[in-house]
Amino acid sequence: MALEIERKFLVSGDFKSHAYHHEQITQGYLSSAPDRSVRVRIKGDKAYLTIKGISNASGISRYEWEKEIAIEEAKELMHLCEPGAIDKIRYYIECGKHTFEVDEFRGENQGLVVAEIELEDEKESFIHPDWLGKEVTGDNRYYNASLVKCPFTKW
């Protein structure tokens, strides 16, 4: 297993003009238990099965295992997922030596835009672009597994 070190932020302002690529993402959860989640994701023309563990006390680090699977398999697994799905467009924005992944949610999470940045170390510094808003790292409401159960539009 690999350790995922990631921080999350709300987004305000123009970020799309900075993106070098974007793609559609649809995902569902085979399990969204608080201590582990098992996700099926279709991202562009690829698909993945991902298992994530519980976050550490800071909310920044957690274990993640991911494997690419055939799109046909992912579509079949989607039928086994818990009710609800995540539908979003992901924008990729280079900023210094890092890449922000900015998710613009659709459907029941319409209006929510969240930026994530993966780091090598929890204390690693990075550039904060002007469209980067309030940090929500560790706030479980912003985890995709939580947004399936309690969508942003129902807050």
N, C-alpha and C positions, 0 to 999 in steps of 0.2 A: 504494500500500500504506500501511497505517496501522501505527504502532508501538504494540504492546500492552505496557503497563507493569503488571505484575501480581505480587503476592506471595501465597504459599500457606502455610497453617498447618494443623496437625492440630487437631481439635476435641475437647474434652472437656467434659462437663457438658450442661446443658439449653440448647439453642439453638432448638429448635422452637417454643417458646412466644413467641419474639421475631419469628418469621417472619410477614410480611404476605402471602406467596404461596408456592406450591410447584407444581412440575410434573415430570412424568416425562420423562426424556431417554434416548434410545437412540442410540448412535453406533457407526460402524464406520470403518475406515481403508482408503482406497484405496492409501495409501502411508504407512508409518511409519518412513521412513528417518531417521537421527539428525539430518541437516541440514535436513530439511523433512518435514512431514506434510500429507496431504490427507485431510480428514475429511468424512464425511457424517453429519449429525445431524438427528434428528427430536426436536423439543422442543415438547411440547404439540400444538397443531394447525398448527405451522409446521415447515419443514425448511430446512437450510442446507448449503452446500458451503463448507468453510473450508480455507485453505492457511496453514500457519504455518512460519516460518523457524526457524533455530537461535537459541537464546538467547545473549545477550551473556555476558561473563565472570561477572557477578554473578548471572545466571540470572533477572533481573527483567524484562528487556526483550527483545522479539523482534518481527519483522514478522508481521502477520496480515492476511489478505484474506478477506472473508466475503461470500457472496451468498446471498440467500434463493432457494430453488428450490421447485417444487411437491412436495407430499408424495408423490405418485405417482412422480415422478422419483427422489426419495430412496429410496423402497422398492425401486425397480429397481436403483439404484446399490449398495444394501446387498448384493445378490447378487454384486457384483464385489469386495467388500471382502476384505481379508486375514482369515484365521481369527480368531475371537473377536469380541466386541462389548462395549461398555460399556453397562451398565444402571444408572441412578441416579435418585434423586429430588433435585431442586435446590430449596433453600429460599432465599428472598430476605429479607435482614435489613438494615433501615436502621440505620445507626450514625453519628450526626453527619451530615456531608455526603456520606458514602459508603454504598454498598450492598455488603454481603458476600453472596457466592453460596456457599452451603454445600451440598456434594454428599455425600449419603449413598448409598454404593455398594451394589449388590445383586449377586446371582450370585456369580461367583468372586472378586469384590472385596468381598464382604460383610464388615462390620466396620470398613471404612475410611470415615472422615468427614473431608473436607478443605474448608477455607474459602479462598476466593480474594477478593482485593480489587483492583480496577483503580484505578490512580493516574494523575495527570497528570504526575508527575515521580518519579524513583526515590527522591529524598530527602523526598518529601511525607510529612508526619506524618498520623496517623489514630488514632482511638480504638481501644483494644484491649479488647474486651469480656471478661468473666471466663471465658467458654467457649472463648476463643481459646487454643490450646495452642502447642506447639513449632513454630517456623517451619521449613518444608521447601522454601522457594523455592530453585530451582537443583538440587534433588535429583531427578535424572531418573526415579527409581523412581516418583515421584508424578505424572508426566505420564500423561495418559490413554492416549497412544500406547504407553507402556511397560507400563501396567497390562493392556493387551490381550494382550501377549506374555508377561508375567510377573505374573499376578494376585496380589493381596494375600494371598489364602489360601494361596499356595504359598511365601511368604517364610519 
